[in-house]
Amino acid sequence: MQGITHPAVIPLVFLIATIFFFILTPISNTQTRTEEAEADIFGLNVSRQPGGFAQAAIHLGECRKMSPGPVEEWIFFDHPSGRNRIYRAMRWKAENLQLFQPPQKP
């Protein structure tokens, strides 16, 4: 190579960029997964349908692995796993049971 403008530098740049983005992937996935979890909670607060939300997560499980290991989820998943989404929906329901109680008669 005769300098940074030499065409032989292009494969080296691609190699460095590939390694950089490979290392950045788990960090980016964690950020996206956190934002998606917050969006799920927002959706539960608006719709108040944790059963429907859990059912949707089950249907999505037909296309994705429902229960990955923690390391697998951290590296490869950019959305919460189906198991985590269902768990959060049922926890939301348990914390908001008063929304599902019939009104008390005076």
Backbone atoms as SQL, in Angstrom:
CREATE TABLE atoms (id INTEGER PRIMARY KEY, chain TEXT, resi INTEGER, resn TEXT, atom TEXT, x REAL, y REAL, z REAL);
INSERT INTO atoms VALUES
  (1, 'A', 1, 'MET', 'N', 0.847, -1.182, 0.000),
  (2, 'A', 1, 'MET', 'CA', 0.000, 0.000, 0.000),
  (3, 'A', 1, 'MET', 'C', 0.887, 1.237, 0.000),
  (4, 'A', 2, 'GLN', 'N', 0.430, 2.212, -0.735),
  (5, 'A', 2, 'GLN', 'CA', 1.226, 3.413, -0.883),
  (6, 'A', 2, 'GLN', 'C', 0.631, 4.592, -0.118),
  (7, 'A', 3, 'GLY', 'N', -0.441, 4.393, 0.566),
  (8, 'A', 3, 'GLY', 'CA', -1.064, 5.480, 1.329),
  (9, 'A', 3, 'GLY', 'C', -2.525, 5.160, 1.606),
  (10, 'A', 4, 'ILE', 'N', -3.149, 6.037, 2.328),
  (11, 'A', 4, 'ILE', 'CA', -4.534, 5.798, 2.710),
  (12, 'A', 4, 'ILE', 'C', -5.486, 5.904, 1.525),
  (13, 'A', 5, 'THR', 'N', -5.072, 6.540, 0.449),
  (14, 'A', 5, 'THR', 'CA', -5.928, 6.682, -0.728),
  (15, 'A', 5, 'THR', 'C', -5.780, 5.521, -1.699),
  (16, 'A', 6, 'HIS', 'N', -4.910, 4.593, -1.400),
  (17, 'A', 6, 'HIS', 'CA', -4.692, 3.433, -2.273),
  (18, 'A', 6, 'HIS', 'C', -5.917, 2.516, -2.226),
  (19, 'A', 7, 'PRO', 'N', -6.359, 1.989, -3.370),
  (20, 'A', 7, 'PRO', 'CA', -7.552, 1.123, -3.407),
  (21, 'A', 7, 'PRO', 'C', -7.428, -0.143, -2.551),
  (22, 'A', 8, 'ALA', 'N', -6.236, -0.561, -2.241),
  (23, 'A', 8, 'ALA', 'CA', -6.059, -1.766, -1.424),
  (24, 'A', 8, 'ALA', 'C', -6.480, -1.541, 0.031),
  (25, 'A', 9, 'VAL', 'N', -6.740, -0.307, 0.419),
  (26, 'A', 9, 'VAL', 'CA', -7.177, 0.014, 1.779),
  (27, 'A', 9, 'VAL', 'C', -8.650, -0.342, 1.970),
  (28, 'A', 10, 'ILE', 'N', -9.420, -0.384, 0.897),
  (29, 'A', 10, 'ILE', 'CA', -10.868, -0.622, 0.985),
  (30, 'A', 10, 'ILE', 'C', -11.195, -1.937, 1.703),
  (31, 'A', 11, 'PRO', 'N', -10.592, -3.069, 1.375),
  (32, 'A', 11, 'PRO', 'CA', -10.912, -4.289, 2.135),
  (33, 'A', 11, 'PRO', 'C', -10.565, -4.174, 3.622),
  (34, 'A', 12, 'LEU', 'N', -9.498, -3.474, 3.940),
  (35, 'A', 12, 'LEU', 'CA', -9.120, -3.277, 5.340),
  (36, 'A', 12, 'LEU', 'C', -10.173, -2.444, 6.073),
  (37, 'A', 13, 'VAL', 'N', -10.672, -1.406, 5.410),
  (38, 'A', 13, 'VAL', 'CA', -11.725, -0.575, 6.009),
  (39, 'A', 13, 'VAL', 'C', -12.981, -1.414, 6.252),
  (40, 'A', 14, 'PHE', 'N', -13.352, -2.241, 5.283),
  (41, 'A', 14, 'PHE', 'CA', -14.523, -3.101, 5.453),
  (42, 'A', 14, 'PHE', 'C', -14.316, -4.106, 6.585),
  (43, 'A', 15, 'LEU', 'N', -13.131, -4.639, 6.701),
  (44, 'A', 15, 'LEU', 'CA', -12.835, -5.579, 7.781),
  (45, 'A', 15, 'LEU', 'C', -12.948, -4.900, 9.149),
  (46, 'A', 16, 'ILE', 'N', -12.385, -3.733, 9.278),
  (47, 'A', 16, 'ILE', 'CA', -12.450, -2.996, 10.546),
  (48, 'A', 16, 'ILE', 'C', -13.890, -2.621, 10.867),
  (49, 'A', 17, 'ALA', 'N', -14.645, -2.168, 9.873),
  (50, 'A', 17, 'ALA', 'CA', -16.050, -1.808, 10.098),
  (51, 'A', 17, 'ALA', 'C', -16.869, -3.032, 10.500),
  (52, 'A', 18, 'THR', 'N', -16.612, -4.165, 9.878),
  (53, 'A', 18, 'THR', 'CA', -17.328, -5.395, 10.230),
  (54, 'A', 18, 'THR', 'C', -17.049, -5.798, 11.668),
  (55, 'A', 19, 'ILE', 'N', -15.815, -5.758, 12.064),
  (56, 'A', 19, 'ILE', 'CA', -15.458, -6.100, 13.452),
  (57, 'A', 19, 'ILE', 'C', -16.089, -5.112, 14.423),
  (58, 'A', 20, 'PHE', 'N', -16.053, -3.832, 14.095),
  (59, 'A', 20, 'PHE', 'CA', -16.640, -2.809, 14.957),
  (60, 'A', 20, 'PHE', 'C', -18.138, -3.046, 15.151),
  (61, 'A', 21, 'PHE', 'N', -18.876, -3.257, 14.059),
  (62, 'A', 21, 'PHE', 'CA', -20.324, -3.455, 14.176),
  (63, 'A', 21, 'PHE', 'C', -20.669, -4.800, 14.802),
  (64, 'A', 22, 'PHE', 'N', -19.815, -5.786, 14.626),
  (65, 'A', 22, 'PHE', 'CA', -20.031, -7.073, 15.296),
  (66, 'A', 22, 'PHE', 'C', -19.947, -6.897, 16.814),
  (67, 'A', 23, 'ILE', 'N', -18.976, -6.133, 17.263),
  (68, 'A', 23, 'ILE', 'CA', -18.832, -5.867, 18.692),
  (69, 'A', 23, 'ILE', 'C', -19.967, -4.980, 19.200),
  (70, 'A', 24, 'LEU', 'N', -20.431, -4.079, 18.378),
  (71, 'A', 24, 'LEU', 'CA', -21.494, -3.155, 18.757),
  (72, 'A', 24, 'LEU', 'C', -22.883, -3.815, 18.794),
  (73, 'A', 25, 'THR', 'N', -23.051, -4.958, 18.141),
  (74, 'A', 25, 'THR', 'CA', -24.362, -5.598, 18.034),
  (75, 'A', 25, 'THR', 'C', -25.027, -5.870, 19.379),
  (76, 'A', 26, 'PRO', 'N', -24.386, -6.502, 20.358),
  (77, 'A', 26, 'PRO', 'CA', -25.077, -6.738, 21.635),
  (78, 'A', 26, 'PRO', 'C', -25.498, -5.446, 22.335),
  (79, 'A', 27, 'ILE', 'N', -24.698, -4.407, 22.210),
  (80, 'A', 27, 'ILE', 'CA', -25.035, -3.130, 22.837),
  (81, 'A', 27, 'ILE', 'C', -26.256, -2.524, 22.156),
  (82, 'A', 28, 'SER', 'N', -26.256, -2.535, 20.841),
  (83, 'A', 28, 'SER', 'CA', -27.390, -2.018, 20.081),
  (84, 'A', 28, 'SER', 'C', -28.656, -2.839, 20.354),
  (85, 'A', 29, 'ASN', 'N', -28.515, -4.165, 20.405),
  (86, 'A', 29, 'ASN', 'CA', -29.663, -5.023, 20.690),
  (87, 'A', 29, 'ASN', 'C', -30.222, -4.766, 22.083),
  (88, 'A', 30, 'THR', 'N', -29.353, -4.529, 23.057),
  (89, 'A', 30, 'THR', 'CA', -29.814, -4.244, 24.411),
  (90, 'A', 30, 'THR', 'C', -30.603, -2.949, 24.455),
  (91, 'A', 31, 'GLN', 'N', -30.139, -1.935, 23.767),
  (92, 'A', 31, 'GLN', 'CA', -30.857, -0.673, 23.726),
  (93, 'A', 31, 'GLN', 'C', -32.228, -0.854, 23.070),
  (94, 'A', 32, 'THR', 'N', -32.276, -1.532, 21.948),
  (95, 'A', 32, 'THR', 'CA', -33.539, -1.762, 21.262),
  (96, 'A', 32, 'THR', 'C', -34.471, -2.607, 22.119),
  (97, 'A', 33, 'ARG', 'N', -33.946, -3.646, 22.764),
  (98, 'A', 33, 'ARG', 'CA', -34.757, -4.522, 23.614),
  (99, 'A', 33, 'ARG', 'C', -35.369, -3.739, 24.777),
  (100, 'A', 34, 'THR', 'N', -34.596, -2.821, 25.361),
  (101, 'A', 34, 'THR', 'CA', -35.096, -1.987, 26.455),
  (102, 'A', 34, 'THR', 'C', -36.210, -1.071, 25.977),
  (103, 'A', 35, 'GLU', 'N', -36.028, -0.459, 24.822),
  (104, 'A', 35, 'GLU', 'CA', -37.064, 0.413, 24.260),
  (105, 'A', 35, 'GLU', 'C', -38.327, -0.378, 23.927),
  (106, 'A', 36, 'GLU', 'N', -38.172, -1.579, 23.404),
  (107, 'A', 36, 'GLU', 'CA', -39.326, -2.418, 23.086),
  (108, 'A', 36, 'GLU', 'C', -40.066, -2.844, 24.353),
  (109, 'A', 37, 'ALA', 'N', -39.337, -3.132, 25.417),
  (110, 'A', 37, 'ALA', 'CA', -39.981, -3.497, 26.687),
  (111, 'A', 37, 'ALA', 'C', -40.790, -2.316, 27.220),
  (112, 'A', 38, 'GLU', 'N', -40.244, -1.109, 27.110),
  (113, 'A', 38, 'GLU', 'CA', -40.975, 0.076, 27.527),
  (114, 'A', 38, 'GLU', 'C', -42.210, 0.293, 26.658),
  (115, 'A', 39, 'ALA', 'N', -42.087, 0.029, 25.363),
  (116, 'A', 39, 'ALA', 'CA', -43.238, 0.146, 24.464),
  (117, 'A', 39, 'ALA', 'C', -44.301, -0.887, 24.811),
  (118, 'A', 40, 'ASP', 'N', -43.880, -2.084, 25.207),
  (119, 'A', 40, 'ASP', 'CA', -44.841, -3.115, 25.616),
  (120, 'A', 40, 'ASP', 'C', -45.636, -2.657, 26.830),
  (121, 'A', 41, 'ILE', 'N', -44.952, -2.087, 27.820),
  (122, 'A', 41, 'ILE', 'CA', -45.637, -1.597, 29.017),
  (123, 'A', 41, 'ILE', 'C', -46.581, -0.457, 28.655),
  (124, 'A', 42, 'PHE', 'N', -46.154, 0.420, 27.782),
  (125, 'A', 42, 'PHE', 'CA', -47.029, 1.500, 27.329),
  (126, 'A', 42, 'PHE', 'C', -48.276, 0.921, 26.671),
  (127, 'A', 43, 'GLY', 'N', -48.094, -0.060, 25.803),
  (128, 'A', 43, 'GLY', 'CA', -49.229, -0.695, 25.146),
  (129, 'A', 43, 'GLY', 'C', -50.170, -1.363, 26.136),
  (130, 'A', 44, 'LEU', 'N', -49.621, -2.000, 27.157),
  (131, 'A', 44, 'LEU', 'CA', -50.464, -2.611, 28.187),
  (132, 'A', 44, 'LEU', 'C', -51.232, -1.546, 28.967),
  (133, 'A', 45, 'ASN', 'N', -50.594, -0.434, 29.278),
  (134, 'A', 45, 'ASN', 'CA', -51.268, 0.637, 30.005),
  (135, 'A', 45, 'ASN', 'C', -52.396, 1.253, 29.182),
  (136, 'A', 46, 'VAL', 'N', -52.209, 1.332, 27.883),
  (137, 'A', 46, 'VAL', 'CA', -53.227, 1.931, 27.022),
  (138, 'A', 46, 'VAL', 'C', -54.356, 0.946, 26.733),
  (139, 'A', 47, 'SER', 'N', -54.014, -0.269, 26.371),
  (140, 'A', 47, 'SER', 'CA', -55.043, -1.234, 25.959),
  (141, 'A', 47, 'SER', 'C', -55.697, -1.953, 27.130),
  (142, 'A', 48, 'ARG', 'N', -54.956, -2.148, 28.204),
  (143, 'A', 48, 'ARG', 'CA', -55.435, -2.886, 29.379),
  (144, 'A', 48, 'ARG', 'C', -55.930, -4.282, 28.987),
  (145, 'A', 49, 'GLN', 'N', -55.192, -4.904, 28.088),
  (146, 'A', 49, 'GLN', 'CA', -55.521, -6.239, 27.604),
  (147, 'A', 49, 'GLN', 'C', -54.303, -7.158, 27.720),
  (148, 'A', 50, 'PRO', 'N', -53.909, -7.521, 28.938),
  (149, 'A', 50, 'PRO', 'CA', -52.718, -8.357, 29.076),
  (150, 'A', 50, 'PRO', 'C', -52.894, -9.749, 28.478),
  (151, 'A', 51, 'GLY', 'N', -54.116, -10.265, 28.487),
  (152, 'A', 51, 'GLY', 'CA', -54.358, -11.580, 27.883),
  (153, 'A', 51, 'GLY', 'C', -54.145, -11.551, 26.376),
  (154, 'A', 52, 'GLY', 'N', -54.643, -10.511, 25.738),
  (155, 'A', 52, 'GLY', 'CA', -54.443, -10.361, 24.293),
  (156, 'A', 52, 'GLY', 'C', -52.981, -10.148, 23.949),
  (157, 'A', 53, 'PHE', 'N', -52.303, -9.394, 24.788),
  (158, 'A', 53, 'PHE', 'CA', -50.878, -9.163, 24.579),
  (159, 'A', 53, 'PHE', 'C', -50.099, -10.471, 24.690),
  (160, 'A', 54, 'ALA', 'N', -50.425, -11.278, 25.706),
  (161, 'A', 54, 'ALA', 'CA', -49.757, -12.570, 25.879),
  (162, 'A', 54, 'ALA', 'C', -50.053, -13.490, 24.705),
  (163, 'A', 55, 'GLN', 'N', -51.293, -13.463, 24.221),
  (164, 'A', 55, 'GLN', 'CA', -51.659, -14.298, 23.065),
  (165, 'A', 55, 'GLN', 'C', -50.858, -13.884, 21.827),
  (166, 'A', 56, 'ALA', 'N', -50.682, -12.592, 21.640),
  (167, 'A', 56, 'ALA', 'CA', -49.872, -12.117, 20.507),
  (168, 'A', 56, 'ALA', 'C', -48.429, -12.587, 20.647),
  (169, 'A', 57, 'ALA', 'N', -47.894, -12.564, 21.868),
  (170, 'A', 57, 'ALA', 'CA', -46.528, -13.036, 22.094),
  (171, 'A', 57, 'ALA', 'C', -46.415, -14.527, 21.782),
  (172, 'A', 58, 'ILE', 'N', -47.450, -15.283, 22.097),
  (173, 'A', 58, 'ILE', 'CA', -47.450, -16.719, 21.777),
  (174, 'A', 58, 'ILE', 'C', -47.437, -16.923, 20.270),
  (175, 'A', 59, 'HIS', 'N', -48.226, -16.135, 19.551),
  (176, 'A', 59, 'HIS', 'CA', -48.230, -16.251, 18.083),
  (177, 'A', 59, 'HIS', 'C', -46.875, -15.867, 17.496),
  (178, 'A', 60, 'LEU', 'N', -46.247, -14.845, 18.064),
  (179, 'A', 60, 'LEU', 'CA', -44.909, -14.467, 17.592),
  (180, 'A', 60, 'LEU', 'C', -43.898, -15.569, 17.886),
  (181, 'A', 61, 'GLY', 'N', -44.171, -16.366, 18.907),
  (182, 'A', 61, 'GLY', 'CA', -43.280, -17.472, 19.261),
  (183, 'A', 61, 'GLY', 'C', -43.226, -18.548, 18.202),
  (184, 'A', 62, 'GLU', 'N', -44.173, -18.546, 17.286),
  (185, 'A', 62, 'GLU', 'CA', -44.137, -19.503, 16.177),
  (186, 'A', 62, 'GLU', 'C', -43.014, -19.158, 15.204),
  (187, 'A', 63, 'CYS', 'N', -42.600, -17.894, 15.205),
  (188, 'A', 63, 'CYS', 'CA', -41.543, -17.440, 14.291),
  (189, 'A', 63, 'CYS', 'C', -40.200, -17.264, 14.988),
  (190, 'A', 64, 'ARG', 'N', -40.225, -17.142, 16.306),
  (191, 'A', 64, 'ARG', 'CA', -39.005, -16.887, 17.074),
  (192, 'A', 64, 'ARG', 'C', -38.922, -17.867, 18.229),
  (193, 'A', 65, 'LYS', 'N', -37.758, -17.971, 18.767),
  (194, 'A', 65, 'LYS', 'CA', -37.549, -18.819, 19.934),
  (195, 'A', 65, 'LYS', 'C', -38.209, -18.150, 21.144),
  (196, 'A', 66, 'MET', 'N', -39.092, -18.879, 21.843),
  (197, 'A', 66, 'MET', 'CA', -39.840, -18.308, 22.959),
  (198, 'A', 66, 'MET', 'C', -38.987, -18.118, 24.206),
  (199, 'A', 67, 'SER', 'N', -38.060, -19.021, 24.446),
  (200, 'A', 67, 'SER', 'CA', -37.337, -19.007, 25.705),
  (201, 'A', 67, 'SER', 'C', -35.832, -19.196, 25.481),
  (202, 'A', 68, 'PRO', 'N', -35.152, -18.155, 24.972),
  (203, 'A', 68, 'PRO', 'CA', -33.708, -18.290, 24.771),
  (204, 'A', 68, 'PRO', 'C', -32.974, -18.168, 26.099),
  (205, 'A', 69, 'GLY', 'N', -31.757, -18.625, 26.119),
  (206, 'A', 69, 'GLY', 'CA', -30.917, -18.441, 27.295),
  (207, 'A', 69, 'GLY', 'C', -30.545, -16.973, 27.437),
  (208, 'A', 70, 'PRO', 'N', -30.110, -16.560, 28.620),
  (209, 'A', 70, 'PRO', 'CA', -29.800, -15.143, 28.827),
  (210, 'A', 70, 'PRO', 'C', -28.692, -14.615, 27.911),
  (211, 'A', 71, 'VAL', 'N', -27.665, -15.403, 27.699),
  (212, 'A', 71, 'VAL', 'CA', -26.567, -14.954, 26.825),
  (213, 'A', 71, 'VAL', 'C', -27.045, -14.882, 25.380),
  (214, 'A', 72, 'GLU', 'N', -27.800, -15.885, 24.963),
  (215, 'A', 72, 'GLU', 'CA', -28.336, -15.896, 23.597),
  (216, 'A', 72, 'GLU', 'C', -29.227, -14.683, 23.365),
  (217, 'A', 73, 'GLU', 'N', -30.086, -14.368, 24.338),
  (218, 'A', 73, 'GLU', 'CA', -30.968, -13.209, 24.195),
  (219, 'A', 73, 'GLU', 'C', -30.153, -11.920, 24.169),
  (220, 'A', 74, 'TRP', 'N', -29.137, -11.820, 25.012),
  (221, 'A', 74, 'TRP', 'CA', -28.331, -10.609, 25.074),
  (222, 'A', 74, 'TRP', 'C', -27.602, -10.351, 23.755),
  (223, 'A', 75, 'ILE', 'N', -27.107, -11.412, 23.130),
  (224, 'A', 75, 'ILE', 'CA', -26.319, -11.225, 21.905),
  (225, 'A', 75, 'ILE', 'C', -27.193, -11.096, 20.660),
  (226, 'A', 76, 'PHE', 'N', -28.184, -11.975, 20.513),
  (227, 'A', 76, 'PHE', 'CA', -28.875, -12.089, 19.232),
  (228, 'A', 76, 'PHE', 'C', -30.258, -11.445, 19.162),
  (229, 'A', 77, 'PHE', 'N', -30.942, -11.233, 20.275),
  (230, 'A', 77, 'PHE', 'CA', -32.321, -10.759, 20.236),
  (231, 'A', 77, 'PHE', 'C', -32.381, -9.246, 20.347),
  (232, 'A', 78, 'ASP', 'N', -33.081, -8.610, 19.387),
  (233, 'A', 78, 'ASP', 'CA', -33.267, -7.170, 19.469),
  (234, 'A', 78, 'ASP', 'C', -34.656, -6.812, 19.983),
  (235, 'A', 79, 'HIS', 'N', -35.464, -7.809, 20.323),
  (236, 'A', 79, 'HIS', 'CA', -36.763, -7.620, 20.973),
  (237, 'A', 79, 'HIS', 'C', -36.816, -8.562, 22.173),
  (238, 'A', 80, 'PRO', 'N', -37.645, -8.235, 23.166),
  (239, 'A', 80, 'PRO', 'CA', -37.758, -9.157, 24.302),
  (240, 'A', 80, 'PRO', 'C', -38.268, -10.522, 23.833),
  (241, 'A', 81, 'SER', 'N', -37.839, -11.567, 24.508),
  (242, 'A', 81, 'SER', 'CA', -38.307, -12.906, 24.144),
  (243, 'A', 81, 'SER', 'C', -39.786, -13.033, 24.497),
  (244, 'A', 82, 'GLY', 'N', -40.449, -13.995, 23.883),
  (245, 'A', 82, 'GLY', 'CA', -41.866, -14.229, 24.159),
  (246, 'A', 82, 'GLY', 'C', -42.108, -14.530, 25.623),
  (247, 'A', 83, 'ARG', 'N', -41.226, -15.302, 26.224),
  (248, 'A', 83, 'ARG', 'CA', -41.358, -15.641, 27.641),
  (249, 'A', 83, 'ARG', 'C', -41.326, -14.383, 28.496),
  (250, 'A', 84, 'ASN', 'N', -40.392, -13.475, 28.221),
  (251, 'A', 84, 'ASN', 'CA', -40.298, -12.234, 28.986),
  (252, 'A', 84, 'ASN', 'C', -41.507, -11.335, 28.759),
  (253, 'A', 85, 'ARG', 'N', -42.007, -11.305, 27.535),
  (254, 'A', 85, 'ARG', 'CA', -43.178, -10.480, 27.241),
  (255, 'A', 85, 'ARG', 'C', -44.421, -11.010, 27.960),
  (256, 'A', 86, 'ILE', 'N', -44.594, -12.317, 27.956),
  (257, 'A', 86, 'ILE', 'CA', -45.749, -12.906, 28.649),
  (258, 'A', 86, 'ILE', 'C', -45.621, -12.693, 30.152),
  (259, 'A', 87, 'TYR', 'N', -44.423, -12.884, 30.686),
  (260, 'A', 87, 'TYR', 'CA', -44.194, -12.672, 32.119),
  (261, 'A', 87, 'TYR', 'C', -44.527, -11.234, 32.501),
  (262, 'A', 88, 'ARG', 'N', -44.067, -10.265, 31.698),
  (263, 'A', 88, 'ARG', 'CA', -44.347, -8.862, 31.992),
  (264, 'A', 88, 'ARG', 'C', -45.837, -8.555, 31.918),
  (265, 'A', 89, 'ALA', 'N', -46.530, -9.149, 30.939),
  (266, 'A', 89, 'ALA', 'CA', -47.977, -8.920, 30.812),
  (267, 'A', 89, 'ALA', 'C', -48.724, -9.479, 32.013),
  (268, 'A', 90, 'MET', 'N', -48.342, -10.664, 32.472),
  (269, 'A', 90, 'MET', 'CA', -49.026, -11.254, 33.626),
  (270, 'A', 90, 'MET', 'C', -48.671, -10.515, 34.919),
  (271, 'A', 91, 'ARG', 'N', -47.442, -10.017, 35.015),
  (272, 'A', 91, 'ARG', 'CA', -47.066, -9.216, 36.174),
  (273, 'A', 91, 'ARG', 'C', -47.833, -7.898, 36.173),
  (274, 'A', 92, 'TRP', 'N', -48.003, -7.301, 34.985),
  (275, 'A', 92, 'TRP', 'CA', -48.786, -6.074, 34.867),
  (276, 'A', 92, 'TRP', 'C', -50.217, -6.342, 35.317),
  (277, 'A', 93, 'LYS', 'N', -50.780, -7.464, 34.900),
  (278, 'A', 93, 'LYS', 'CA', -52.150, -7.805, 35.283),
  (279, 'A', 93, 'LYS', 'C', -52.260, -7.974, 36.794),
  (280, 'A', 94, 'ALA', 'N', -51.296, -8.651, 37.412),
  (281, 'A', 94, 'ALA', 'CA', -51.321, -8.847, 38.863),
  (282, 'A', 94, 'ALA', 'C', -51.214, -7.518, 39.600),
  (283, 'A', 95, 'GLU', 'N', -50.431, -6.599, 39.079),
  (284, 'A', 95, 'GLU', 'CA', -50.273, -5.297, 39.729),
  (285, 'A', 95, 'GLU', 'C', -51.469, -4.388, 39.502),
  (286, 'A', 96, 'ASN', 'N', -52.298, -4.696, 38.521),
  (287, 'A', 96, 'ASN', 'CA', -53.441, -3.841, 38.174),
  (288, 'A', 96, 'ASN', 'C', -54.762, -4.600, 38.272),
  (289, 'A', 97, 'LEU', 'N', -54.872, -5.500, 39.212),
  (290, 'A', 97, 'LEU', 'CA', -56.096, -6.302, 39.351),
  (291, 'A', 97, 'LEU', 'C', -57.332, -5.449, 39.574),
  (292, 'A', 98, 'GLN', 'N', -57.198, -4.299, 40.205),
  (293, 'A', 98, 'GLN', 'CA', -58.358, -3.460, 40.464),
  (294, 'A', 98, 'GLN', 'C', -59.047, -3.029, 39.179),
  (295, 'A', 99, 'LEU', 'N', -58.314, -3.002, 38.066),
  (296, 'A', 99, 'LEU', 'CA', -58.922, -2.643, 36.783),
  (297, 'A', 99, 'LEU', 'C', -59.867, -3.727, 36.281),
  (298, 'A', 100, 'PHE', 'N', -59.710, -4.952, 36.782),
  (299, 'A', 100, 'PHE', 'CA', -60.495, -6.078, 36.294),
  (300, 'A', 100, 'PHE', 'C', -61.589, -6.493, 37.271),
  (301, 'A', 101, 'GLN', 'N', -61.717, -5.777, 38.390),
  (302, 'A', 101, 'GLN', 'CA', -62.746, -6.090, 39.388),
  (303, 'A', 101, 'GLN', 'C', -64.044, -5.386, 38.996),
  (304, 'A', 102, 'PRO', 'N', -65.176, -6.056, 39.197),
  (305, 'A', 102, 'PRO', 'CA', -66.448, -5.353, 38.929),
  (306, 'A', 102, 'PRO', 'C', -66.632, -4.240, 39.955),
  (307, 'A', 103, 'PRO', 'N', -67.331, -3.186, 39.564),
  (308, 'A', 103, 'PRO', 'CA', -67.528, -2.076, 40.497),
  (309, 'A', 103, 'PRO', 'C', -68.341, -2.533, 41.718),
  (310, 'A', 104, 'GLN', 'N', -67.999, -1.980, 42.861),
  (311, 'A', 104, 'GLN', 'CA', -68.690, -2.322, 44.104),
  (312, 'A', 104, 'GLN', 'C', -70.037, -1.600, 44.153),
  (313, 'A', 105, 'LYS', 'N', -71.075, -2.331, 44.585),
  (314, 'A', 105, 'LYS', 'CA', -72.397, -1.725, 44.728),
  (315, 'A', 105, 'LYS', 'C', -72.470, -1.023, 46.070),
  (316, 'A', 106, 'PRO', 'N', -73.061, 0.160, 46.094),
  (317, 'A', 106, 'PRO', 'CA', -73.139, 0.894, 47.364),
  (318, 'A', 106, 'PRO', 'C', -74.125, 0.291, 48.343);
